[in-house]
Amino acid sequence: MKRARPNNLGLCVEKFFREYLPTLRGMSLQTIRSYRDALVLFLRFVSGHSGRRLEDLDLDAVTAEHVTQFLMFLEAERHNSIATRNARLAALHTFARFLVTESPEHLAQVQRVLGLPFKRGARNAPIDYLESAEAETLLGQINRSTETGRRDYALFALMLNTGARVQEVLDLKLSDVRTEPPYQVRLRGKGGKVRICPIWASTAGRLQDLAQQTSGGATTDALLFTNRRGGKLTRFGVRYLLNKYVAASSVTASTLQGKRIHPHSLRHTTAIYLLKAGVDFATISQWLGHATLNTTMKYARADLDLKRQALAQVFPEALSPPAGSGTRVDDGLIGWLRRL
């Protein structure tokens, strides 16, 4: 049976991912995969709701009505967050802008897609991170007498040490790690940006042991963190491991029971620790690979201890009684404020 030739939508999708995103836009592999997932979800949704086969969909499927219904489906049925919903819309916006140049006859239709707004969500949502005792308890749950345990310990210790995104850690190669002074790792972040992050001597020792354990006679291009089959450890695998150790830690650290800890929480933890240590925002921003200082500033709003310190610095003189008044500062409302 002769295979049908791809229609205009198929040709545009292929060019979008083969040429436009990687070459003209210079987007990273992770961003391209995110856009791919968004477009696959959208086309499957349109296929299911229109009764048309995926291979029969054409450019007339990319309409504002379909995109609006798709966004409602993400929130209502897939229970996606507003941030995820907006990320999917951003991918469709990019695809729509590409279609304007490839198929100008659909300009009016595509412009209505571009006119769909992003949804505003709850701002300054609480950030879940690990207190120092919780982090120690978590690491203490890992059995380092096994090869898998040593890998897991090195993985989470490195994430807490560097505040790296989980994918940045999983992409590390043996050549990216320096286990001699000055101890450091080379991380590849969003947009292909590369940064050097210092690590503790103890972390360097664990990474050196892990490299000897997993690499064997491999070249320096070999991955540092692998699964039991020698393949690349995935983000979902890291989430599974973290959930396992958090569940075990919750037995002794009851404060973990009310927290929603995920791999990115370790990044939040590092940022809070740096902030408490007095590291300035510009350095923290560079350390974590943030695009702007605004992203880093959210941690100043997250930590209750820092708020208590700020209150203690601001209120003592303002709340002190007039000279000779004889009023007890620790009484009533003022005393309560001082003890916050």
Secondary structure, DSSP 8 states (H G I E B T S, - for coil): -------HHHHHHHHIIIIIIIIIS---HHHHHHHHHHHHHHHHHHHHHHT--GGG--GGG--HHHHHHHHHHHHHTS---HHHHHHHHHHHHHHHHHHHHH-GGGHHHHHHHHT-------SS-------HHHHHHHHHTS-TTSHHHHHHHHHHHHHHHH---HHHHHT-BGGGEE-SSS-EEEEE-GGG-EEEEE--HHHHHHHHHHHHHHHTT--TTSBSSB-TTSSB--HHHHHHHHHHHHHHHTTT-GGGGG----HHHHHHHHHHHHHHTT--HHHHHHHHT-SSHHHHHGGGGT-HHHHHHHHHHHHHHHHS--TT----TTSHHHHHHHT-
